[in-house]
Amino acid sequence: MLQDHAKLVSFFSECHELIGRKKLQKMIYILKKCDYPFSERYQFHFYGPYSEELTLRVQELINLGFLEEEKEKKKGFYQYRYSITEEGQKFLTHYNINMPDMDQWIEKMKGMSSRFLELIATMLYFDNRPKEEIEDKVFTVKKKQNYTREELERAWEFIAEMNVKH
């Protein structure tokens, strides 16, 4: 019944600590696009792909005491820090979830900015189009982000490294 919750707790277990709601949204989306078995549905939103289901599930995990969320004030805005609790680790022992190893990708993505993850996730959201169309779409829907051609190339390299089909 709580399989999807257990998959997220497994993610946080491998993550140890994650800073940022936007980063969380983009990391799960990117992993999902790489065929990791996350079930949350996404729509395109102001900051790229967004899942209301993921937001609600994370809140449920916090309410159950499986995740800890710390709110920190940073330069006029709030930043959220997530970590798994001891109860969350115990919860995982009750589920036999078969998640592929995500550790390598989690570490790489944790080292990336939320802005760059937003670019990758946006490119993957439009992955049913040819490369040139994807780039045009990014420059249109993310105009205010002022992404450069170099950033797009780095994003394409990461997508290829993760072996995402587009």
mmCIF file of the C-alpha atoms, coordinates in Angstrom:
data_MODEL
# 
_entry.id   MODEL 
# 
loop_
_atom_site.group_PDB 
_atom_site.id 
_atom_site.type_symbol 
_atom_site.label_atom_id 
_atom_site.label_alt_id 
_atom_site.label_comp_id 
_atom_site.label_asym_id 
_atom_site.label_entity_id 
_atom_site.label_seq_id 
_atom_site.pdbx_PDB_ins_code 
_atom_site.Cartn_x 
_atom_site.Cartn_y 
_atom_site.Cartn_z 
_atom_site.occupancy 
_atom_site.B_iso_or_equiv 
_atom_site.pdbx_formal_charge 
_atom_site.auth_seq_id 
_atom_site.auth_comp_id 
_atom_site.auth_asym_id 
_atom_site.auth_atom_id 
_atom_site.pdbx_PDB_model_num 
ATOM 1   C CA . MET A 1 1   ? 0.000  0.000  0.000   1.00 0.00 ? 1   MET A CA 1 
ATOM 2   C CA . LEU A 1 2   ? 2.804  2.412  0.785   1.00 0.00 ? 2   LEU A CA 1 
ATOM 3   C CA . GLN A 1 3   ? 5.151  1.149  -1.942  1.00 0.00 ? 3   GLN A CA 1 
ATOM 4   C CA . ASP A 1 4   ? 5.436  4.583  -3.563  1.00 0.00 ? 4   ASP A CA 1 
ATOM 5   C CA . HIS A 1 5   ? 6.227  6.134  -0.199  1.00 0.00 ? 5   HIS A CA 1 
ATOM 6   C CA . ALA A 1 6   ? 8.883  3.473  0.388   1.00 0.00 ? 6   ALA A CA 1 
ATOM 7   C CA . LYS A 1 7   ? 10.506 4.276  -2.966  1.00 0.00 ? 7   LYS A CA 1 
ATOM 8   C CA . LEU A 1 8   ? 10.810 7.910  -1.949  1.00 0.00 ? 8   LEU A CA 1 
ATOM 9   C CA . VAL A 1 9   ? 12.189 6.978  1.473   1.00 0.00 ? 9   VAL A CA 1 
ATOM 10  C CA . SER A 1 10  ? 14.718 4.782  -0.345  1.00 0.00 ? 10  SER A CA 1 
ATOM 11  C CA . PHE A 1 11  ? 15.704 7.815  -2.438  1.00 0.00 ? 11  PHE A CA 1 
ATOM 12  C CA . PHE A 1 12  ? 16.206 9.908  0.692   1.00 0.00 ? 12  PHE A CA 1 
ATOM 13  C CA . SER A 1 13  ? 18.148 7.074  2.303   1.00 0.00 ? 13  SER A CA 1 
ATOM 14  C CA . GLU A 1 14  ? 20.631 7.184  -0.583  1.00 0.00 ? 14  GLU A CA 1 
ATOM 15  C CA . CYS A 1 15  ? 20.559 10.991 -0.650  1.00 0.00 ? 15  CYS A CA 1 
ATOM 16  C CA . HIS A 1 16  ? 21.327 11.358 3.067   1.00 0.00 ? 16  HIS A CA 1 
ATOM 17  C CA . GLU A 1 17  ? 20.463 15.047 2.870   1.00 0.00 ? 17  GLU A CA 1 
ATOM 18  C CA . LEU A 1 18  ? 18.947 17.146 0.112   1.00 0.00 ? 18  LEU A CA 1 
ATOM 19  C CA . ILE A 1 19  ? 18.634 20.906 0.017   1.00 0.00 ? 19  ILE A CA 1 
ATOM 20  C CA . GLY A 1 20  ? 15.825 22.456 -1.983  1.00 0.00 ? 20  GLY A CA 1 
ATOM 21  C CA . ARG A 1 21  ? 12.286 21.641 -3.020  1.00 0.00 ? 21  ARG A CA 1 
ATOM 22  C CA . LYS A 1 22  ? 12.988 22.469 -6.656  1.00 0.00 ? 22  LYS A CA 1 
ATOM 23  C CA . LYS A 1 23  ? 16.067 20.233 -6.635  1.00 0.00 ? 23  LYS A CA 1 
ATOM 24  C CA . LEU A 1 24  ? 13.984 17.392 -5.167  1.00 0.00 ? 24  LEU A CA 1 
ATOM 25  C CA . GLN A 1 25  ? 11.315 17.766 -7.871  1.00 0.00 ? 25  GLN A CA 1 
ATOM 26  C CA . LYS A 1 26  ? 13.860 17.799 -10.692 1.00 0.00 ? 26  LYS A CA 1 
ATOM 27  C CA . MET A 1 27  ? 15.968 14.914 -9.359  1.00 0.00 ? 27  MET A CA 1 
ATOM 28  C CA . ILE A 1 28  ? 12.962 12.589 -9.022  1.00 0.00 ? 28  ILE A CA 1 
ATOM 29  C CA . TYR A 1 29  ? 11.724 13.622 -12.481 1.00 0.00 ? 29  TYR A CA 1 
ATOM 30  C CA . ILE A 1 30  ? 15.108 12.973 -14.080 1.00 0.00 ? 30  ILE A CA 1 
ATOM 31  C CA . LEU A 1 31  ? 15.413 9.592  -12.351 1.00 0.00 ? 31  LEU A CA 1 
ATOM 32  C CA . LYS A 1 32  ? 11.883 8.720  -13.475 1.00 0.00 ? 32  LYS A CA 1 
ATOM 33  C CA . LYS A 1 33  ? 12.835 9.581  -17.069 1.00 0.00 ? 33  LYS A CA 1 
ATOM 34  C CA . CYS A 1 34  ? 15.754 7.144  -16.639 1.00 0.00 ? 34  CYS A CA 1 
ATOM 35  C CA . ASP A 1 35  ? 13.243 4.370  -15.877 1.00 0.00 ? 35  ASP A CA 1 
ATOM 36  C CA . TYR A 1 36  ? 13.613 4.409  -12.099 1.00 0.00 ? 36  TYR A CA 1 
ATOM 37  C CA . PRO A 1 37  ? 10.235 3.190  -10.833 1.00 0.00 ? 37  PRO A CA 1 
ATOM 38  C CA . PHE A 1 38  ? 8.804  6.403  -9.402  1.00 0.00 ? 38  PHE A CA 1 
ATOM 39  C CA . SER A 1 39  ? 5.081  6.739  -10.044 1.00 0.00 ? 39  SER A CA 1 
ATOM 40  C CA . GLU A 1 40  ? 4.464  10.445 -9.484  1.00 0.00 ? 40  GLU A CA 1 
ATOM 41  C CA . ARG A 1 41  ? 2.815  12.239 -12.400 1.00 0.00 ? 41  ARG A CA 1 
ATOM 42  C CA . TYR A 1 42  ? 4.301  15.516 -13.628 1.00 0.00 ? 42  TYR A CA 1 
ATOM 43  C CA . GLN A 1 43  ? 2.947  18.527 -15.488 1.00 0.00 ? 43  GLN A CA 1 
ATOM 44  C CA . PHE A 1 44  ? 4.862  21.424 -16.940 1.00 0.00 ? 44  PHE A CA 1 
ATOM 45  C CA . HIS A 1 45  ? 4.917  24.303 -14.479 1.00 0.00 ? 45  HIS A CA 1 
ATOM 46  C CA . PHE A 1 46  ? 6.684  27.628 -14.003 1.00 0.00 ? 46  PHE A CA 1 
ATOM 47  C CA . TYR A 1 47  ? 9.977  25.942 -12.996 1.00 0.00 ? 47  TYR A CA 1 
ATOM 48  C CA . GLY A 1 48  ? 9.722  23.045 -15.436 1.00 0.00 ? 48  GLY A CA 1 
ATOM 49  C CA . PRO A 1 49  ? 8.244  19.624 -14.682 1.00 0.00 ? 49  PRO A CA 1 
ATOM 50  C CA . TYR A 1 50  ? 6.413  19.599 -11.334 1.00 0.00 ? 50  TYR A CA 1 
ATOM 51  C CA . SER A 1 51  ? 4.530  16.894 -9.448  1.00 0.00 ? 51  SER A CA 1 
ATOM 52  C CA . GLU A 1 52  ? 1.820  17.786 -6.971  1.00 0.00 ? 52  GLU A CA 1 
ATOM 53  C CA . GLU A 1 53  ? 1.769  14.072 -6.043  1.00 0.00 ? 53  GLU A CA 1 
ATOM 54  C CA . LEU A 1 54  ? 5.441  14.239 -5.053  1.00 0.00 ? 54  LEU A CA 1 
ATOM 55  C CA . THR A 1 55  ? 4.825  17.327 -2.931  1.00 0.00 ? 55  THR A CA 1 
ATOM 56  C CA . LEU A 1 56  ? 1.925  15.620 -1.137  1.00 0.00 ? 56  LEU A CA 1 
ATOM 57  C CA . ARG A 1 57  ? 3.818  12.351 -0.644  1.00 0.00 ? 57  ARG A CA 1 
ATOM 58  C CA . VAL A 1 58  ? 6.834  14.137 0.828   1.00 0.00 ? 58  VAL A CA 1 
ATOM 59  C CA . GLN A 1 59  ? 4.512  16.008 3.200   1.00 0.00 ? 59  GLN A CA 1 
ATOM 60  C CA . GLU A 1 60  ? 2.943  12.703 4.245   1.00 0.00 ? 60  GLU A CA 1 
ATOM 61  C CA . LEU A 1 61  ? 6.406  11.253 4.916   1.00 0.00 ? 61  LEU A CA 1 
ATOM 62  C CA . ILE A 1 62  ? 7.226  14.280 7.059   1.00 0.00 ? 62  ILE A CA 1 
ATOM 63  C CA . ASN A 1 63  ? 3.918  13.929 8.940   1.00 0.00 ? 63  ASN A CA 1 
ATOM 64  C CA . LEU A 1 64  ? 4.629  10.222 9.522   1.00 0.00 ? 64  LEU A CA 1 
ATOM 65  C CA . GLY A 1 65  ? 8.045  11.104 10.948  1.00 0.00 ? 65  GLY A CA 1 
ATOM 66  C CA . PHE A 1 66  ? 9.985  9.321  8.197   1.00 0.00 ? 66  PHE A CA 1 
ATOM 67  C CA . LEU A 1 67  ? 11.513 12.524 6.802   1.00 0.00 ? 67  LEU A CA 1 
ATOM 68  C CA . GLU A 1 68  ? 12.700 15.654 8.479   1.00 0.00 ? 68  GLU A CA 1 
ATOM 69  C CA . GLU A 1 69  ? 12.233 19.021 6.799   1.00 0.00 ? 69  GLU A CA 1 
ATOM 70  C CA . GLU A 1 70  ? 14.179 22.021 8.058   1.00 0.00 ? 70  GLU A CA 1 
ATOM 71  C CA . LYS A 1 71  ? 13.239 25.477 6.850   1.00 0.00 ? 71  LYS A CA 1 
ATOM 72  C CA . GLU A 1 72  ? 16.170 27.920 6.671   1.00 0.00 ? 72  GLU A CA 1 
ATOM 73  C CA . LYS A 1 73  ? 16.049 31.600 5.810   1.00 0.00 ? 73  LYS A CA 1 
ATOM 74  C CA . LYS A 1 74  ? 18.568 32.469 3.068   1.00 0.00 ? 74  LYS A CA 1 
ATOM 75  C CA . LYS A 1 75  ? 18.961 35.941 1.562   1.00 0.00 ? 75  LYS A CA 1 
ATOM 76  C CA . GLY A 1 76  ? 15.269 36.824 1.647   1.00 0.00 ? 76  GLY A CA 1 
ATOM 77  C CA . PHE A 1 77  ? 13.865 33.405 0.774   1.00 0.00 ? 77  PHE A CA 1 
ATOM 78  C CA . TYR A 1 78  ? 13.380 30.073 2.490   1.00 0.00 ? 78  TYR A CA 1 
ATOM 79  C CA . GLN A 1 79  ? 15.342 26.965 1.681   1.00 0.00 ? 79  GLN A CA 1 
ATOM 80  C CA . TYR A 1 80  ? 14.226 23.491 2.687   1.00 0.00 ? 80  TYR A CA 1 
ATOM 81  C CA . ARG A 1 81  ? 16.581 20.755 3.858   1.00 0.00 ? 81  ARG A CA 1 
ATOM 82  C CA . TYR A 1 82  ? 15.401 17.140 3.818   1.00 0.00 ? 82  TYR A CA 1 
ATOM 83  C CA . SER A 1 83  ? 16.850 14.127 5.587   1.00 0.00 ? 83  SER A CA 1 
ATOM 84  C CA . ILE A 1 84  ? 15.643 10.658 6.451   1.00 0.00 ? 84  ILE A CA 1 
ATOM 85  C CA . THR A 1 85  ? 14.901 9.939  10.106  1.00 0.00 ? 85  THR A CA 1 
ATOM 86  C CA . GLU A 1 86  ? 15.587 6.837  12.139  1.00 0.00 ? 86  GLU A CA 1 
ATOM 87  C CA . GLU A 1 87  ? 11.871 6.015  11.822  1.00 0.00 ? 87  GLU A CA 1 
ATOM 88  C CA . GLY A 1 88  ? 12.227 6.339  8.052   1.00 0.00 ? 88  GLY A CA 1 
ATOM 89  C CA . GLN A 1 89  ? 15.097 3.838  8.068   1.00 0.00 ? 89  GLN A CA 1 
ATOM 90  C CA . LYS A 1 90  ? 12.953 1.429  10.129  1.00 0.00 ? 90  LYS A CA 1 
ATOM 91  C CA . PHE A 1 91  ? 10.050 1.932  7.714   1.00 0.00 ? 91  PHE A CA 1 
ATOM 92  C CA . LEU A 1 92  ? 12.263 0.776  4.830   1.00 0.00 ? 92  LEU A CA 1 
ATOM 93  C CA . THR A 1 93  ? 12.926 -2.553 6.546   1.00 0.00 ? 93  THR A CA 1 
ATOM 94  C CA . HIS A 1 94  ? 9.204  -3.399 6.217   1.00 0.00 ? 94  HIS A CA 1 
ATOM 95  C CA . TYR A 1 95  ? 9.257  -3.134 2.424   1.00 0.00 ? 95  TYR A CA 1 
ATOM 96  C CA . ASN A 1 96  ? 11.029 -5.264 -0.087  1.00 0.00 ? 96  ASN A CA 1 
ATOM 97  C CA . ILE A 1 97  ? 11.369 -2.656 -2.789  1.00 0.00 ? 97  ILE A CA 1 
ATOM 98  C CA . ASN A 1 98  ? 13.639 -3.463 -5.649  1.00 0.00 ? 98  ASN A CA 1 
ATOM 99  C CA . MET A 1 99  ? 15.079 -0.083 -6.563  1.00 0.00 ? 99  MET A CA 1 
ATOM 100 C CA . PRO A 1 100 ? 17.987 0.056  -8.983  1.00 0.00 ? 100 PRO A CA 1 
ATOM 101 C CA . ASP A 1 101 ? 21.086 1.706  -7.521  1.00 0.00 ? 101 ASP A CA 1 
ATOM 102 C CA . MET A 1 102 ? 20.679 5.472  -7.796  1.00 0.00 ? 102 MET A CA 1 
ATOM 103 C CA . ASP A 1 103 ? 23.657 6.520  -5.698  1.00 0.00 ? 103 ASP A CA 1 
ATOM 104 C CA . GLN A 1 104 ? 25.919 7.573  -8.575  1.00 0.00 ? 104 GLN A CA 1 
ATOM 105 C CA . TRP A 1 105 ? 23.223 9.750  -10.171 1.00 0.00 ? 105 TRP A CA 1 
ATOM 106 C CA . ILE A 1 106 ? 22.034 11.201 -6.884  1.00 0.00 ? 106 ILE A CA 1 
ATOM 107 C CA . GLU A 1 107 ? 25.562 12.335 -6.020  1.00 0.00 ? 107 GLU A CA 1 
ATOM 108 C CA . LYS A 1 108 ? 26.067 13.902 -9.446  1.00 0.00 ? 108 LYS A CA 1 
ATOM 109 C CA . MET A 1 109 ? 22.742 15.723 -9.347  1.00 0.00 ? 109 MET A CA 1 
ATOM 110 C CA . LYS A 1 110 ? 23.208 16.906 -5.772  1.00 0.00 ? 110 LYS A CA 1 
ATOM 111 C CA . GLY A 1 111 ? 26.335 18.681 -7.007  1.00 0.00 ? 111 GLY A CA 1 
ATOM 112 C CA . MET A 1 112 ? 24.401 20.510 -9.726  1.00 0.00 ? 112 MET A CA 1 
ATOM 113 C CA . SER A 1 113 ? 22.490 23.739 -9.288  1.00 0.00 ? 113 SER A CA 1 
ATOM 114 C CA . SER A 1 114 ? 18.689 23.676 -9.224  1.00 0.00 ? 114 SER A CA 1 
ATOM 115 C CA . ARG A 1 115 ? 18.801 25.941 -12.266 1.00 0.00 ? 115 ARG A CA 1 
ATOM 116 C CA . PHE A 1 116 ? 20.827 23.390 -14.256 1.00 0.00 ? 116 PHE A CA 1 
ATOM 117 C CA . LEU A 1 117 ? 18.590 20.509 -13.116 1.00 0.00 ? 117 LEU A CA 1 
ATOM 118 C CA . GLU A 1 118 ? 15.619 22.591 -14.252 1.00 0.00 ? 118 GLU A CA 1 
ATOM 119 C CA . LEU A 1 119 ? 17.224 22.798 -17.698 1.00 0.00 ? 119 LEU A CA 1 
ATOM 120 C CA . ILE A 1 120 ? 17.810 19.035 -17.880 1.00 0.00 ? 120 ILE A CA 1 
ATOM 121 C CA . ALA A 1 121 ? 14.283 18.251 -16.656 1.00 0.00 ? 121 ALA A CA 1 
ATOM 122 C CA . THR A 1 122 ? 12.766 20.708 -19.137 1.00 0.00 ? 122 THR A CA 1 
ATOM 123 C CA . MET A 1 123 ? 14.722 19.146 -22.001 1.00 0.00 ? 123 MET A CA 1 
ATOM 124 C CA . LEU A 1 124 ? 13.571 15.693 -20.929 1.00 0.00 ? 124 LEU A CA 1 
ATOM 125 C CA . TYR A 1 125 ? 9.967  16.877 -20.655 1.00 0.00 ? 125 TYR A CA 1 
ATOM 126 C CA . PHE A 1 126 ? 10.015 17.617 -24.393 1.00 0.00 ? 126 PHE A CA 1 
ATOM 127 C CA . ASP A 1 127 ? 11.998 14.479 -25.277 1.00 0.00 ? 127 ASP A CA 1 
ATOM 128 C CA . ASN A 1 128 ? 9.422  13.315 -27.840 1.00 0.00 ? 128 ASN A CA 1 
ATOM 129 C CA . ARG A 1 129 ? 10.723 16.011 -30.204 1.00 0.00 ? 129 ARG A CA 1 
ATOM 130 C CA . PRO A 1 130 ? 13.902 16.293 -32.268 1.00 0.00 ? 130 PRO A CA 1 
ATOM 131 C CA . LYS A 1 131 ? 16.938 17.850 -30.569 1.00 0.00 ? 131 LYS A CA 1 
ATOM 132 C CA . GLU A 1 132 ? 16.644 21.198 -32.396 1.00 0.00 ? 132 GLU A CA 1 
ATOM 133 C CA . GLU A 1 133 ? 12.972 21.521 -31.456 1.00 0.00 ? 133 GLU A CA 1 
ATOM 134 C CA . ILE A 1 134 ? 13.766 20.729 -27.819 1.00 0.00 ? 134 ILE A CA 1 
ATOM 135 C CA . GLU A 1 135 ? 16.385 23.473 -27.762 1.00 0.00 ? 135 GLU A CA 1 
ATOM 136 C CA . ASP A 1 136 ? 13.992 25.959 -29.397 1.00 0.00 ? 136 ASP A CA 1 
ATOM 137 C CA . LYS A 1 137 ? 11.334 25.011 -26.840 1.00 0.00 ? 137 LYS A CA 1 
ATOM 138 C CA . VAL A 1 138 ? 13.788 25.567 -23.963 1.00 0.00 ? 138 VAL A CA 1 
ATOM 139 C CA . PHE A 1 139 ? 14.755 28.997 -25.301 1.00 0.00 ? 139 PHE A CA 1 
ATOM 140 C CA . THR A 1 140 ? 11.044 29.854 -25.578 1.00 0.00 ? 140 THR A CA 1 
ATOM 141 C CA . VAL A 1 141 ? 9.593  28.531 -22.308 1.00 0.00 ? 141 VAL A CA 1 
ATOM 142 C CA . LYS A 1 142 ? 12.706 29.298 -20.224 1.00 0.00 ? 142 LYS A CA 1 
ATOM 143 C CA . LYS A 1 143 ? 13.559 32.635 -21.813 1.00 0.00 ? 143 LYS A CA 1 
ATOM 144 C CA . LYS A 1 144 ? 14.050 34.364 -18.442 1.00 0.00 ? 144 LYS A CA 1 
ATOM 145 C CA . GLN A 1 145 ? 16.638 31.781 -17.393 1.00 0.00 ? 145 GLN A CA 1 
ATOM 146 C CA . ASN A 1 146 ? 18.967 32.892 -20.211 1.00 0.00 ? 146 ASN A CA 1 
ATOM 147 C CA . TYR A 1 147 ? 20.406 29.430 -20.764 1.00 0.00 ? 147 TYR A CA 1 
ATOM 148 C CA . THR A 1 148 ? 23.476 29.412 -22.982 1.00 0.00 ? 148 THR A CA 1 
ATOM 149 C CA . ARG A 1 149 ? 24.367 27.025 -25.802 1.00 0.00 ? 149 ARG A CA 1 
ATOM 150 C CA . GLU A 1 150 ? 27.201 25.736 -23.566 1.00 0.00 ? 150 GLU A CA 1 
ATOM 151 C CA . GLU A 1 151 ? 24.703 24.896 -20.813 1.00 0.00 ? 151 GLU A CA 1 
ATOM 152 C CA . LEU A 1 152 ? 22.535 23.046 -23.319 1.00 0.00 ? 152 LEU A CA 1 
ATOM 153 C CA . GLU A 1 153 ? 25.570 21.076 -24.499 1.00 0.00 ? 153 GLU A CA 1 
ATOM 154 C CA . ARG A 1 154 ? 26.458 20.158 -20.892 1.00 0.00 ? 154 ARG A CA 1 
ATOM 155 C CA . ALA A 1 155 ? 22.833 19.106 -20.332 1.00 0.00 ? 155 ALA A CA 1 
ATOM 156 C CA . TRP A 1 156 ? 22.882 16.941 -23.488 1.00 0.00 ? 156 TRP A CA 1 
ATOM 157 C CA . GLU A 1 157 ? 26.115 15.324 -22.267 1.00 0.00 ? 157 GLU A CA 1 
ATOM 158 C CA . PHE A 1 158 ? 24.532 14.506 -18.911 1.00 0.00 ? 158 PHE A CA 1 
ATOM 159 C CA . ILE A 1 159 ? 21.403 13.115 -20.592 1.00 0.00 ? 159 ILE A CA 1 
ATOM 160 C CA . ALA A 1 160 ? 23.585 10.915 -22.822 1.00 0.00 ? 160 ALA A CA 1 
ATOM 161 C CA . GLU A 1 161 ? 25.643 9.796  -19.810 1.00 0.00 ? 161 GLU A CA 1 
ATOM 162 C CA . MET A 1 162 ? 22.459 8.753  -18.008 1.00 0.00 ? 162 MET A CA 1 
ATOM 163 C CA . ASN A 1 163 ? 21.483 6.892  -21.157 1.00 0.00 ? 163 ASN A CA 1 
ATOM 164 C CA . VAL A 1 164 ? 18.100 8.584  -21.479 1.00 0.00 ? 164 VAL A CA 1 
ATOM 165 C CA . LYS A 1 165 ? 16.468 7.969  -24.823 1.00 0.00 ? 165 LYS A CA 1 
ATOM 166 C CA . HIS A 1 166 ? 15.222 11.109 -26.539 1.00 0.00 ? 166 HIS A CA 1 
# 
